[in-house]
Amino acid sequence: MLDELLGRYPYWATAVLMVIDLYGMLLKHSLIKKLVGLNVFQGAVILFFIAGSEKAGATVPILVDAGATDPALYVNPLPHVLMLTAIVVSAATNGLALALMIRIFEGHRTLDEREILERAPRT
Amino acid sequence: MTPHLPILIILPLLLGAFVVTLCGLWRPRTAFPLAILAVGASATASAAALAETARGGAIRYALGGWAPPVGIEYVVDGVSAFVASVVAAVALLVLAATRRMAAREVGDRPGLFYGAVLLMLTGLLGIVVTGDLFNVFVFLEISSLATYALIFMGGGRAMIAAFRYLIVGTLGGALYLLGVGYLYFSTGTLNMADTAARLPEILDSPAVLAGAALIFAGLGVKMALVPLHWWLPDAYNYAPGPVTALMAPIATKVAAYAMLRMFLTVFPAGYLAGATPVATVLLVVGLVGAVAGGAAAFAQTDLRRILAYSSIAQIGLIAAGIGLASPLAAAAALFHVMTHAVMKAALFLAAYSVRYRTAEVDIDRLAGIGRAMPWTMLAFTAAAVSMVGVPPTAGFFSKFYLVQAGMAQDMWGVALVVLLSGLLTAAYMVRILERVYLRKAPDDGAAADAADPPADMLWPALALASATLVLGLANVPIMTRLLIPAVSP
Protein backbone atom coordinates (compact mmCIF):
# COMPACT_ATOMS: atom_id res chain seq x y z
CA MET A 1 0.00 0.00 0.00
CA LEU A 2 2.73 2.45 1.02
CA ASP A 3 4.86 1.34 -1.91
CA GLU A 4 1.93 1.92 -4.19
CA LEU A 5 1.46 5.43 -2.81
CA LEU A 6 5.14 6.35 -2.97
CA GLY A 7 5.82 4.65 -6.29
CA ARG A 8 3.10 6.57 -8.08
CA TYR A 9 3.28 9.80 -6.12
CA PRO A 10 2.94 12.12 -9.17
CA TYR A 11 -0.50 10.62 -9.88
CA TRP A 12 -1.64 11.00 -6.28
CA ALA A 13 -0.23 14.51 -6.04
CA THR A 14 -2.10 15.47 -9.23
CA ALA A 15 -5.32 14.04 -7.84
CA VAL A 16 -4.93 15.91 -4.52
CA LEU A 17 -4.21 19.18 -6.32
CA MET A 18 -7.25 18.61 -8.54
CA VAL A 19 -9.49 18.30 -5.50
CA ILE A 20 -8.03 21.47 -3.99
CA ASP A 21 -8.69 23.24 -7.28
CA LEU A 22 -12.30 22.10 -7.50
CA TYR A 23 -12.84 23.25 -3.91
CA GLY A 24 -11.51 26.69 -4.73
CA MET A 25 -13.40 26.95 -7.99
CA LEU A 26 -16.80 25.72 -6.94
CA LEU A 27 -17.14 26.64 -3.28
CA LYS A 28 -15.33 29.98 -3.00
CA HIS A 29 -17.26 33.13 -3.93
CA SER A 30 -14.28 35.40 -4.48
CA LEU A 31 -13.29 35.61 -8.13
CA ILE A 32 -9.61 35.85 -7.13
CA LYS A 33 -9.86 32.57 -5.19
CA LYS A 34 -11.51 30.89 -8.17
CA LEU A 35 -8.60 31.99 -10.33
CA VAL A 36 -6.11 30.74 -7.73
CA GLY A 37 -7.90 27.37 -7.78
CA LEU A 38 -7.58 27.27 -11.55
CA ASN A 39 -3.84 27.99 -11.30
CA VAL A 40 -3.41 25.16 -8.82
CA PHE A 41 -4.96 22.83 -11.37
CA GLN A 42 -2.81 24.05 -14.23
CA GLY A 43 0.24 23.69 -11.98
CA ALA A 44 -0.79 20.12 -11.22
CA VAL A 45 -0.99 19.26 -14.92
CA ILE A 46 2.39 20.86 -15.60
CA LEU A 47 4.03 18.99 -12.71
CA PHE A 48 2.45 15.75 -13.93
CA PHE A 49 4.07 16.13 -17.35
CA ILE A 50 7.45 17.06 -15.86
CA ALA A 51 7.34 14.09 -13.47
CA GLY A 52 6.57 11.84 -16.43
CA SER A 53 9.70 12.92 -18.28
CA GLU A 54 11.99 11.82 -15.41
CA LYS A 55 14.15 8.72 -15.56
CA ALA A 56 16.68 7.37 -13.08
CA GLY A 57 20.27 8.51 -13.55
CA ALA A 58 19.53 10.84 -16.48
CA THR A 59 20.56 14.47 -16.78
CA VAL A 60 19.26 17.63 -18.44
CA PRO A 61 18.88 17.20 -22.21
CA ILE A 62 21.69 19.57 -23.24
CA LEU A 63 24.41 18.17 -25.46
CA VAL A 64 27.77 19.23 -23.95
CA ASP A 65 30.03 16.37 -24.94
CA ALA A 66 29.55 15.74 -28.67
CA GLY A 67 30.00 12.00 -28.19
CA ALA A 68 27.30 11.53 -25.53
CA THR A 69 24.34 10.94 -27.84
CA ASP A 70 22.88 7.93 -25.99
CA PRO A 71 19.22 8.89 -25.28
CA ALA A 72 19.30 6.95 -22.01
CA LEU A 73 21.59 9.63 -20.56
CA TYR A 74 19.00 12.38 -20.80
CA VAL A 75 15.50 12.98 -19.49
CA ASN A 76 12.78 13.24 -22.13
CA PRO A 77 12.80 16.91 -23.26
CA LEU A 78 9.49 16.84 -25.12
CA PRO A 79 7.20 17.19 -22.06
CA HIS A 80 9.23 20.22 -20.96
CA VAL A 81 8.71 21.84 -24.35
CA LEU A 82 4.99 21.06 -24.27
CA MET A 83 4.72 22.55 -20.80
CA LEU A 84 6.46 25.73 -21.94
CA THR A 85 3.56 26.10 -24.36
CA ALA A 86 1.08 25.23 -21.62
CA ILE A 87 2.65 27.86 -19.34
CA VAL A 88 2.30 30.45 -22.10
CA VAL A 89 -1.37 29.50 -22.46
CA SER A 90 -1.77 29.69 -18.68
CA ALA A 91 -0.12 33.12 -18.56
CA ALA A 92 -2.44 34.37 -21.30
CA THR A 93 -5.47 32.98 -19.46
CA ASN A 94 -4.37 34.63 -16.22
CA GLY A 95 -3.74 37.93 -17.97
CA LEU A 96 -7.20 37.88 -19.50
CA ALA A 97 -8.84 36.78 -16.24
CA LEU A 98 -7.14 39.56 -14.28
CA ALA A 99 -8.08 42.12 -16.94
CA LEU A 100 -11.71 40.96 -16.71
CA MET A 101 -11.53 41.23 -12.93
CA ILE A 102 -10.22 44.81 -13.05
CA ARG A 103 -13.17 45.80 -15.24
CA ILE A 104 -15.62 43.95 -12.99
CA PHE A 105 -14.13 45.65 -9.92
CA GLU A 106 -14.34 49.07 -11.56
CA GLY A 107 -18.04 48.50 -12.17
CA HIS A 108 -19.04 46.96 -8.84
CA ARG A 109 -16.27 47.79 -6.31
CA THR A 110 -16.26 44.15 -5.20
CA LEU A 111 -15.06 40.77 -6.42
CA ASP A 112 -17.60 38.72 -4.46
CA GLU A 113 -19.66 36.82 -7.01
CA ARG A 114 -22.88 36.87 -4.95
CA GLU A 115 -22.80 40.65 -4.51
CA ILE A 116 -22.05 41.27 -8.18
CA LEU A 117 -24.92 39.06 -9.30
CA GLU A 118 -27.31 40.91 -6.97
CA ARG A 119 -26.34 44.27 -8.41
CA ALA A 120 -25.84 43.57 -12.09
CA PRO A 121 -28.89 44.44 -14.21
CA ARG A 122 -30.53 41.64 -16.16
CA THR A 123 -30.44 42.78 -19.74
CA MET B 1 -1.56 24.50 -54.38
CA THR B 2 -3.42 21.37 -53.32
CA PRO B 3 -0.83 20.02 -50.83
CA HIS B 4 -0.88 23.37 -49.03
CA LEU B 5 -4.67 23.54 -48.59
CA PRO B 6 -4.63 22.54 -44.87
CA ILE B 7 -2.46 25.49 -43.88
CA LEU B 8 -4.32 27.82 -46.25
CA ILE B 9 -7.47 27.27 -44.19
CA ILE B 10 -5.70 28.66 -41.10
CA LEU B 11 -3.27 31.29 -42.41
CA PRO B 12 -5.74 33.95 -43.63
CA LEU B 13 -7.47 33.89 -40.24
CA LEU B 14 -4.31 33.99 -38.12
CA LEU B 15 -2.63 36.71 -40.16
CA GLY B 16 -5.98 38.46 -40.56
CA ALA B 17 -6.40 38.64 -36.79
CA PHE B 18 -3.28 40.81 -36.48
CA VAL B 19 -3.87 42.85 -39.67
CA VAL B 20 -7.51 43.56 -38.77
CA THR B 21 -6.65 44.62 -35.21
CA LEU B 22 -3.89 47.00 -36.31
CA CYS B 23 -5.71 48.39 -39.35
CA GLY B 24 -8.85 48.75 -37.23
CA LEU B 25 -6.98 50.94 -34.76
CA TRP B 26 -5.62 53.03 -37.62
CA ARG B 27 -8.78 53.26 -39.76
CA PRO B 28 -11.84 51.72 -38.02
CA ARG B 29 -13.74 51.39 -41.29
CA THR B 30 -11.22 48.90 -42.72
CA ALA B 31 -11.82 46.26 -40.01
CA PHE B 32 -15.08 44.84 -41.38
CA PRO B 33 -14.07 44.36 -45.07
CA LEU B 34 -10.68 42.92 -44.06
CA ALA B 35 -12.34 40.43 -41.72
CA ILE B 36 -14.78 39.38 -44.47
CA LEU B 37 -11.82 38.96 -46.84
CA ALA B 38 -9.93 36.74 -44.37
CA VAL B 39 -12.91 34.50 -43.59
CA GLY B 40 -13.81 34.38 -47.29
CA ALA B 41 -10.29 33.18 -48.16
CA SER B 42 -10.47 30.54 -45.45
CA ALA B 43 -13.92 29.41 -46.62
CA THR B 44 -12.63 29.13 -50.18
CA ALA B 45 -9.69 26.99 -49.05
CA SER B 46 -12.08 24.80 -47.01
CA ALA B 47 -14.41 24.31 -49.97
CA ALA B 48 -11.43 23.47 -52.23
CA ALA B 49 -10.22 20.96 -49.63
CA LEU B 50 -13.70 19.41 -49.48
CA ALA B 51 -13.75 18.97 -53.27
CA GLU B 52 -10.22 17.58 -53.22
CA THR B 53 -10.79 15.06 -50.41
CA ALA B 54 -13.99 13.82 -52.05
CA ARG B 55 -11.93 13.10 -55.17
CA GLY B 56 -8.51 12.05 -53.92
CA GLY B 57 -8.63 11.22 -50.22
CA ALA B 58 -6.92 12.89 -47.25
CA ILE B 59 -4.42 15.74 -47.64
CA ARG B 60 -1.49 15.58 -45.21
CA TYR B 61 0.68 18.60 -44.51
CA ALA B 62 3.87 18.47 -42.45
CA LEU B 63 4.10 21.82 -40.69
CA GLY B 64 7.46 23.56 -41.20
CA GLY B 65 8.74 20.61 -43.24
CA TRP B 66 9.22 18.41 -40.14
CA ALA B 67 8.04 14.93 -41.01
CA PRO B 68 5.44 13.46 -38.61
CA PRO B 69 5.44 12.07 -35.94
CA VAL B 70 8.31 14.37 -34.95
CA GLY B 71 6.70 17.48 -36.39
CA ILE B 72 3.10 18.66 -36.20
CA GLU B 73 0.95 17.30 -38.98
CA TYR B 74 -2.20 18.84 -40.40
CA VAL B 75 -4.60 16.27 -41.84
CA VAL B 76 -7.63 17.23 -43.89
CA ASP B 77 -9.80 14.21 -44.66
CA GLY B 78 -13.44 14.01 -45.68
CA VAL B 79 -14.69 14.65 -42.14
CA SER B 80 -12.47 17.63 -41.32
CA ALA B 81 -12.96 19.19 -44.76
CA PHE B 82 -16.74 18.93 -44.29
CA VAL B 83 -16.72 20.45 -40.80
CA ALA B 84 -14.24 23.16 -41.85
CA SER B 85 -16.46 24.08 -44.81
CA VAL B 86 -19.57 24.27 -42.62
CA VAL B 87 -17.82 26.35 -39.95
CA ALA B 88 -16.18 28.75 -42.40
CA ALA B 89 -19.29 29.18 -44.57
CA VAL B 90 -21.65 29.80 -41.63
CA ALA B 91 -19.12 32.16 -40.03
CA LEU B 92 -18.82 34.09 -43.30
CA LEU B 93 -22.60 34.49 -43.64
CA VAL B 94 -23.06 35.54 -40.01
CA LEU B 95 -20.10 37.90 -40.18
CA ALA B 96 -21.59 39.58 -43.24
CA ALA B 97 -24.56 40.63 -41.09
CA THR B 98 -22.54 42.02 -38.17
CA ARG B 99 -21.33 45.42 -39.44
CA ARG B 100 -24.16 47.47 -37.93
CA MET B 101 -24.49 45.20 -34.90
CA ALA B 102 -20.80 45.54 -34.05
CA ALA B 103 -20.98 49.31 -34.46
CA ARG B 104 -23.82 49.43 -31.96
CA GLU B 105 -22.69 46.79 -29.46
CA VAL B 106 -18.93 47.08 -29.26
CA GLY B 107 -18.52 50.76 -30.00
CA ASP B 108 -15.92 52.64 -31.96
CA ARG B 109 -13.15 50.05 -31.97
CA PRO B 110 -14.34 47.37 -34.41
CA GLY B 111 -10.70 46.35 -35.02
CA LEU B 112 -10.51 44.72 -31.59
CA PHE B 113 -13.86 42.98 -32.08
CA TYR B 114 -13.06 41.58 -35.54
CA GLY B 115 -9.51 40.70 -34.48
CA ALA B 116 -10.89 38.58 -31.62
CA VAL B 117 -13.47 37.03 -33.97
CA LEU B 118 -10.71 35.97 -36.38
CA LEU B 119 -8.65 34.54 -33.50
CA MET B 120 -11.68 32.53 -32.36
CA LEU B 121 -12.13 31.17 -35.90
CA THR B 122 -8.39 30.42 -36.11
CA GLY B 123 -8.70 28.26 -33.02
CA LEU B 124 -11.90 26.52 -34.14
CA LEU B 125 -10.65 25.69 -37.65
CA GLY B 126 -7.24 24.76 -36.22
CA ILE B 127 -8.88 22.06 -34.10
CA VAL B 128 -10.56 20.79 -37.24
CA VAL B 129 -7.48 20.52 -39.47
CA THR B 130 -4.78 19.44 -37.01
CA GLY B 131 -3.65 15.84 -36.68
CA ASP B 132 -1.80 16.35 -33.41
CA LEU B 133 -3.27 15.84 -29.95
CA PHE B 134 -1.31 18.61 -28.24
CA ASN B 135 -1.99 21.01 -31.09
CA VAL B 136 -5.71 20.50 -30.44
CA PHE B 137 -5.16 21.80 -26.90
CA VAL B 138 -3.35 24.91 -28.16
CA PHE B 139 -6.07 25.73 -30.70
CA LEU B 140 -8.76 24.98 -28.10
CA GLU B 141 -7.25 27.59 -25.80
CA ILE B 142 -6.76 30.13 -28.63
CA SER B 143 -10.43 29.93 -29.56
CA SER B 144 -11.54 29.91 -25.91
CA LEU B 145 -9.48 32.96 -24.90
CA ALA B 146 -10.86 34.91 -27.86
CA THR B 147 -14.39 33.77 -26.95
CA TYR B 148 -14.06 34.90 -23.31
CA ALA B 149 -12.95 38.35 -24.47
CA LEU B 150 -15.80 38.55 -27.00
CA ILE B 151 -18.44 37.58 -24.42
CA PHE B 152 -16.98 40.11 -21.99
CA MET B 153 -17.62 42.92 -24.48
CA GLY B 154 -21.32 42.63 -23.55
CA GLY B 155 -20.68 44.44 -20.23
CA GLY B 156 -22.88 44.10 -17.13
CA ARG B 157 -23.80 40.48 -16.49
CA ALA B 158 -21.81 39.38 -19.51
CA MET B 159 -18.67 40.14 -17.50
CA ILE B 160 -19.60 37.57 -14.87
CA ALA B 161 -20.76 35.10 -17.53
CA ALA B 162 -17.43 35.51 -19.31
CA PHE B 163 -15.47 35.00 -16.10
CA ARG B 164 -17.42 31.87 -15.17
CA TYR B 165 -16.94 30.50 -18.68
CA LEU B 166 -13.23 31.30 -18.41
CA ILE B 167 -12.90 29.31 -15.19
CA VAL B 168 -14.87 26.27 -16.36
CA GLY B 169 -13.55 26.41 -19.94
CA THR B 170 -9.93 26.52 -18.80
CA LEU B 171 -10.66 23.63 -16.45
CA GLY B 172 -12.01 21.69 -19.45
CA GLY B 173 -8.87 22.50 -21.41
CA ALA B 174 -6.66 21.38 -18.51
CA LEU B 175 -8.60 18.09 -18.19
CA TYR B 176 -8.08 17.47 -21.90
CA LEU B 177 -4.36 18.23 -21.53
CA LEU B 178 -4.06 15.82 -18.59
CA GLY B 179 -5.75 13.13 -20.68
CA VAL B 180 -3.32 13.76 -23.53
CA GLY B 181 -0.53 13.43 -20.95
CA TYR B 182 -1.76 9.95 -19.95
CA LEU B 183 -1.89 8.91 -23.60
CA TYR B 184 1.53 10.43 -24.34
CA PHE B 185 3.24 8.61 -21.48
CA SER B 186 1.59 5.38 -22.62
CA THR B 187 2.41 5.66 -26.33
CA GLY B 188 5.30 8.14 -26.58
CA THR B 189 3.66 10.08 -29.40
CA LEU B 190 1.28 12.99 -29.87
CA ASN B 191 0.46 12.44 -33.54
CA MET B 192 -3.12 11.11 -33.86
CA ALA B 193 -2.38 8.53 -36.57
CA ASP B 194 0.77 7.39 -34.76
CA THR B 195 -1.15 7.10 -31.48
CA ALA B 196 -3.76 4.97 -33.24
CA ALA B 197 -0.99 2.68 -34.52
CA ARG B 198 0.52 2.17 -31.06
CA LEU B 199 -2.61 1.96 -28.88
CA PRO B 200 -3.79 -1.57 -29.81
CA GLU B 201 -0.87 -3.18 -27.96
CA ILE B 202 -1.55 -1.45 -24.65
CA LEU B 203 -5.33 -1.26 -24.56
CA ASP B 204 -5.50 -3.04 -21.19
CA SER B 205 -3.53 -0.26 -19.53
CA PRO B 206 -5.52 1.74 -16.95
CA ALA B 207 -3.55 4.82 -18.04
CA VAL B 208 -5.15 4.66 -21.52
CA LEU B 209 -8.60 4.38 -19.96
CA ALA B 210 -7.90 7.34 -17.65
CA GLY B 211 -6.60 9.31 -20.64
CA ALA B 212 -9.74 8.58 -22.66
CA ALA B 213 -12.01 9.53 -19.74
CA LEU B 214 -10.16 12.82 -19.12
CA ILE B 215 -10.12 13.75 -22.82
CA PHE B 216 -13.86 13.19 -23.13
CA ALA B 217 -14.59 15.06 -19.89
CA GLY B 218 -12.54 18.02 -21.09
CA LEU B 219 -14.17 18.09 -24.52
CA GLY B 220 -17.58 17.60 -22.87
CA VAL B 221 -17.14 20.91 -21.04
CA LYS B 222 -16.30 22.72 -24.29
CA MET B 223 -19.22 21.01 -26.02
CA ALA B 224 -21.66 21.95 -23.21
CA LEU B 225 -22.87 18.39 -22.71
CA VAL B 226 -25.32 17.91 -19.85
CA PRO B 227 -24.29 18.05 -16.92
CA LEU B 228 -21.32 20.24 -17.96
CA HIS B 229 -23.54 22.74 -19.79
CA TRP B 230 -24.29 25.34 -17.14
CA TRP B 231 -21.89 27.98 -18.44
CA LEU B 232 -23.67 28.12 -21.79
CA PRO B 233 -27.07 29.84 -21.19
CA ASP B 234 -25.57 32.86 -19.41
CA ALA B 235 -22.75 33.16 -21.92
CA TYR B 236 -25.10 33.10 -24.92
CA ASN B 237 -27.65 35.28 -23.19
CA TYR B 238 -25.47 38.19 -22.07
CA ALA B 239 -22.84 38.19 -24.83
CA PRO B 240 -23.18 40.92 -27.49
CA GLY B 241 -25.68 39.85 -30.17
CA PRO B 242 -23.18 39.37 -33.01
CA VAL B 243 -20.93 37.29 -30.74
CA THR B 244 -23.75 34.90 -29.83
CA ALA B 245 -24.81 34.63 -33.47
CA LEU B 246 -21.22 33.73 -34.38
CA MET B 247 -20.33 31.30 -31.63
CA ALA B 248 -23.65 29.54 -30.99
CA PRO B 249 -23.73 27.82 -34.40
CA ILE B 250 -20.10 26.69 -34.54
CA ALA B 251 -18.17 26.72 -31.26
CA THR B 252 -19.76 23.69 -29.57
CA LYS B 253 -19.86 21.82 -32.91
CA VAL B 254 -16.07 21.94 -33.18
CA ALA B 255 -15.76 20.28 -29.76
CA ALA B 256 -18.20 17.64 -31.04
CA TYR B 257 -15.94 17.19 -34.06
CA ALA B 258 -12.94 16.68 -31.76
CA MET B 259 -14.88 13.92 -29.93
CA LEU B 260 -15.77 12.27 -33.22
CA ARG B 261 -12.11 12.47 -34.24
CA MET B 262 -11.20 10.47 -31.09
CA PHE B 263 -13.66 7.78 -32.22
CA LEU B 264 -12.63 7.77 -35.88
CA THR B 265 -8.87 8.24 -35.73
CA VAL B 266 -7.27 8.03 -32.31
CA PHE B 267 -8.81 5.11 -30.44
CA PRO B 268 -9.10 1.72 -32.15
CA ALA B 269 -12.55 0.69 -33.34
CA GLY B 270 -14.46 -1.02 -30.56
CA TYR B 271 -12.36 0.36 -27.70
CA LEU B 272 -14.54 3.31 -26.78
CA ALA B 273 -17.75 1.51 -27.73
CA GLY B 274 -17.01 -1.99 -26.43
CA ALA B 275 -14.17 -2.40 -23.96
CA THR B 276 -14.97 0.86 -22.17
CA PRO B 277 -18.32 2.54 -21.48
CA VAL B 278 -17.28 5.91 -23.01
CA ALA B 279 -19.66 5.57 -25.98
CA THR B 280 -22.54 4.42 -23.77
CA VAL B 281 -22.04 7.34 -21.39
CA LEU B 282 -21.99 9.72 -24.36
CA LEU B 283 -25.20 8.18 -25.73
CA VAL B 284 -27.06 8.35 -22.42
CA VAL B 285 -25.83 11.84 -21.55
CA GLY B 286 -26.72 13.02 -25.05
CA LEU B 287 -30.26 11.64 -24.89
CA VAL B 288 -30.84 13.04 -21.39
CA GLY B 289 -29.53 16.41 -22.61
CA ALA B 290 -31.81 16.35 -25.64
CA VAL B 291 -34.90 16.03 -23.41
CA ALA B 292 -33.71 18.20 -20.50
CA GLY B 293 -32.53 21.00 -22.80
CA GLY B 294 -35.85 21.01 -24.65
CA ALA B 295 -37.83 21.09 -21.40
CA ALA B 296 -35.64 23.91 -20.02
CA ALA B 297 -36.12 25.89 -23.24
CA PHE B 298 -39.88 25.63 -22.80
CA ALA B 299 -39.62 27.20 -19.34
CA GLN B 300 -37.88 30.38 -20.57
CA THR B 301 -39.38 33.62 -21.80
CA ASP B 302 -36.19 35.33 -23.00
CA LEU B 303 -35.79 34.62 -26.71
CA ARG B 304 -32.00 34.25 -26.44
CA ARG B 305 -32.30 31.91 -23.48
CA ILE B 306 -34.82 29.70 -25.30
CA LEU B 307 -32.37 29.38 -28.18
CA ALA B 308 -29.45 28.72 -25.80
CA TYR B 309 -31.25 25.81 -24.08
CA SER B 310 -32.34 24.56 -27.48
CA SER B 311 -28.63 24.45 -28.41
CA ILE B 312 -27.97 22.23 -25.39
CA ALA B 313 -30.74 19.89 -26.57
CA GLN B 314 -29.43 19.72 -30.14
CA ILE B 315 -25.85 19.16 -28.91
CA GLY B 316 -27.28 16.20 -26.99
CA LEU B 317 -28.56 14.69 -30.26
CA ILE B 318 -25.12 15.14 -31.85
CA ALA B 319 -23.48 13.48 -28.84
CA ALA B 320 -25.95 10.59 -29.07
CA GLY B 321 -25.01 10.15 -32.73
CA ILE B 322 -21.33 10.00 -31.81
CA GLY B 323 -22.10 7.62 -28.93
CA LEU B 324 -23.91 5.16 -31.21
CA ALA B 325 -20.47 4.66 -32.80
CA SER B 326 -21.54 3.27 -36.17
CA PRO B 327 -20.60 4.83 -39.53
CA LEU B 328 -24.23 5.73 -40.23
CA ALA B 329 -24.62 7.32 -36.79
CA ALA B 330 -21.38 9.28 -37.21
CA ALA B 331 -22.57 10.52 -40.61
CA ALA B 332 -25.93 11.47 -39.04
CA ALA B 333 -24.11 13.37 -36.28
CA LEU B 334 -22.05 15.24 -38.88
CA PHE B 335 -25.19 16.01 -40.89
CA HIS B 336 -26.76 17.41 -37.72
CA VAL B 337 -23.62 19.46 -37.03
CA MET B 338 -24.21 21.14 -40.40
CA THR B 339 -28.00 21.42 -40.00
CA HIS B 340 -27.84 22.84 -36.53
CA ALA B 341 -25.10 25.33 -37.42
CA VAL B 342 -27.21 26.69 -40.28
CA MET B 343 -30.48 26.76 -38.30
CA LYS B 344 -29.03 28.29 -35.14
CA ALA B 345 -27.23 30.99 -37.11
CA ALA B 346 -30.50 31.97 -38.82
CA LEU B 347 -32.42 31.89 -35.51
CA PHE B 348 -29.91 33.99 -33.57
CA LEU B 349 -29.55 36.48 -36.43
CA ALA B 350 -33.34 36.90 -36.58
CA ALA B 351 -33.54 37.18 -32.79
CA TYR B 352 -30.84 39.81 -32.79
CA SER B 353 -32.55 41.72 -35.61
CA VAL B 354 -35.68 41.87 -33.43
CA ARG B 355 -33.63 43.19 -30.53
CA TYR B 356 -31.87 45.65 -32.84
CA ARG B 357 -35.20 47.17 -33.88
CA THR B 358 -37.24 46.89 -30.69
CA ALA B 359 -34.73 46.46 -27.80
CA GLU B 360 -36.99 43.61 -26.62
CA VAL B 361 -36.12 39.96 -26.05
CA ASP B 362 -39.02 38.83 -23.84
CA ILE B 363 -41.37 36.81 -26.04
CA ASP B 364 -44.44 38.06 -24.13
CA ARG B 365 -43.67 41.61 -25.30
CA LEU B 366 -43.10 40.63 -28.90
CA ALA B 367 -46.77 40.12 -29.75
CA GLY B 368 -47.56 40.95 -33.35
CA ILE B 369 -43.93 41.43 -34.34
CA GLY B 370 -44.48 38.97 -37.21
CA ARG B 371 -46.52 41.55 -39.11
CA ALA B 372 -44.15 44.41 -38.27
CA MET B 373 -40.97 42.54 -39.28
CA PRO B 374 -42.25 40.01 -41.86
CA TRP B 375 -38.94 39.06 -43.54
CA THR B 376 -37.05 38.67 -40.27
CA MET B 377 -39.73 36.44 -38.84
CA LEU B 378 -39.93 34.50 -42.11
CA ALA B 379 -36.26 33.57 -41.65
CA PHE B 380 -36.93 32.73 -37.98
CA THR B 381 -39.97 30.61 -38.84
CA ALA B 382 -38.22 28.69 -41.62
CA ALA B 383 -35.30 27.83 -39.31
CA ALA B 384 -37.72 26.95 -36.49
CA VAL B 385 -39.68 24.61 -38.77
CA SER B 386 -36.41 22.89 -39.67
CA MET B 387 -35.46 22.68 -35.98
CA VAL B 388 -38.74 20.93 -35.22
CA GLY B 389 -37.97 18.50 -38.03
CA VAL B 390 -40.67 19.00 -40.63
CA PRO B 391 -39.85 17.33 -43.97
CA PRO B 392 -38.27 18.21 -46.37
CA THR B 393 -36.07 20.53 -44.30
CA ALA B 394 -32.55 19.54 -43.30
CA GLY B 395 -33.64 19.22 -39.66
CA PHE B 396 -35.98 16.38 -40.60
CA PHE B 397 -33.27 14.41 -42.37
CA SER B 398 -30.66 14.71 -39.62
CA LYS B 399 -33.20 13.28 -37.17
CA PHE B 400 -34.29 10.67 -39.69
CA TYR B 401 -30.73 9.38 -40.16
CA LEU B 402 -30.15 9.41 -36.41
CA VAL B 403 -33.26 7.30 -35.81
CA GLN B 404 -32.23 4.99 -38.66
CA ALA B 405 -28.79 4.52 -37.05
CA GLY B 406 -30.41 3.79 -33.68
CA MET B 407 -32.83 1.25 -35.22
CA ALA B 408 -29.93 -0.51 -36.96
CA GLN B 409 -28.55 -1.29 -33.51
CA ASP B 410 -31.99 -2.13 -32.03
CA MET B 411 -31.87 0.99 -29.87
CA TRP B 412 -35.52 1.97 -29.82
CA GLY B 413 -34.84 4.45 -27.04
CA VAL B 414 -33.01 6.65 -29.53
CA ALA B 415 -36.06 6.85 -31.78
CA LEU B 416 -38.26 7.60 -28.79
CA VAL B 417 -36.03 10.38 -27.50
CA VAL B 418 -35.60 11.95 -30.95
CA LEU B 419 -39.39 12.00 -31.28
CA LEU B 420 -39.81 13.47 -27.79
CA SER B 421 -37.16 16.08 -28.44
CA GLY B 422 -38.92 17.00 -31.68
CA LEU B 423 -42.19 17.45 -29.77
CA LEU B 424 -40.50 19.62 -27.14
CA THR B 425 -38.90 21.71 -29.90
CA ALA B 426 -42.32 22.10 -31.52
CA ALA B 427 -43.76 23.14 -28.14
CA TYR B 428 -41.32 25.98 -27.48
CA MET B 429 -41.18 27.13 -31.09
CA VAL B 430 -44.99 27.23 -31.38
CA ARG B 431 -45.07 29.16 -28.11
CA ILE B 432 -42.88 31.82 -29.74
CA LEU B 433 -44.63 31.78 -33.13
CA GLU B 434 -48.11 32.02 -31.59
CA ARG B 435 -47.17 35.28 -29.83
CA VAL B 436 -45.35 36.62 -32.86
CA TYR B 437 -48.03 35.96 -35.48
CA LEU B 438 -51.41 35.36 -33.86
CA ARG B 439 -51.55 37.79 -30.97
CA LYS B 440 -52.65 41.31 -31.72
CA ALA B 441 -49.95 43.91 -31.21
CA PRO B 442 -50.75 46.31 -28.34
CA ASP B 443 -50.59 49.98 -29.34
CA ASP B 444 -47.63 50.70 -27.09
CA GLY B 445 -45.91 47.32 -27.63
CA ALA B 446 -42.63 46.53 -29.28
CA ALA B 447 -44.27 45.92 -32.65
CA ALA B 448 -45.79 49.40 -32.82
CA ASP B 449 -42.94 51.13 -34.65
CA ALA B 450 -40.76 48.19 -35.64
CA ALA B 451 -39.73 47.34 -39.20
CA ASP B 452 -37.40 44.88 -40.88
CA PRO B 453 -33.71 45.69 -40.33
CA PRO B 454 -31.53 47.05 -43.18
CA ALA B 455 -30.89 44.65 -46.04
CA ASP B 456 -27.32 43.86 -45.04
CA MET B 457 -28.58 42.36 -41.78
CA LEU B 458 -31.55 40.66 -43.40
CA TRP B 459 -30.13 38.73 -46.35
CA PRO B 460 -27.69 36.52 -44.39
CA ALA B 461 -30.54 35.34 -42.15
CA LEU B 462 -32.75 34.64 -45.16
CA ALA B 463 -29.89 32.88 -46.99
CA LEU B 464 -29.25 30.63 -43.97
CA ALA B 465 -32.97 29.94 -43.57
CA SER B 466 -33.34 28.92 -47.21
CA ALA B 467 -30.17 26.83 -46.90
CA THR B 468 -32.04 24.57 -44.44
CA LEU B 469 -34.44 23.71 -47.26
CA VAL B 470 -31.74 23.32 -49.92
CA LEU B 471 -29.56 21.12 -47.69
CA GLY B 472 -32.62 19.05 -46.80
CA LEU B 473 -33.42 18.43 -50.47
CA ALA B 474 -29.75 17.62 -51.11
CA ASN B 475 -29.50 15.21 -48.17
CA VAL B 476 -28.97 12.06 -50.26
CA PRO B 477 -25.86 13.24 -52.15
CA ILE B 478 -24.43 14.84 -49.00
CA MET B 479 -24.80 11.59 -47.09
CA THR B 480 -23.84 9.07 -49.78
CA ARG B 481 -21.10 11.04 -51.56
CA LEU B 482 -19.49 12.98 -48.69
CA LEU B 483 -20.30 11.74 -45.22
CA ILE B 484 -20.71 7.96 -45.38
CA PRO B 485 -17.45 7.46 -47.38
CA ALA B 486 -15.65 9.87 -45.05
CA VAL B 487 -16.54 8.05 -41.82
CA SER B 488 -16.32 4.49 -43.14
CA PRO B 489 -13.09 2.80 -42.06
Interface residues (C-beta under 8 A of the other chain):
Chain A: T14 D21 M25 L31 K34 L35 G37 L38 F41 Q42 V45 F48 F49 G52 P79 L82 T85 A86 V89 A92 T93 L96 A97 L100 M101 R103 I104 G107 E113 I116 L117 A120 P121 R122 T123
Chain B: F134 F137 V138 E141 L145 Y148 A149 F152 G156 R157 M159 I160 A162 F163 L166 I167 V168 T170 L171 G173 A174 L177 L178 G181 Y184 F185 L190 Y238
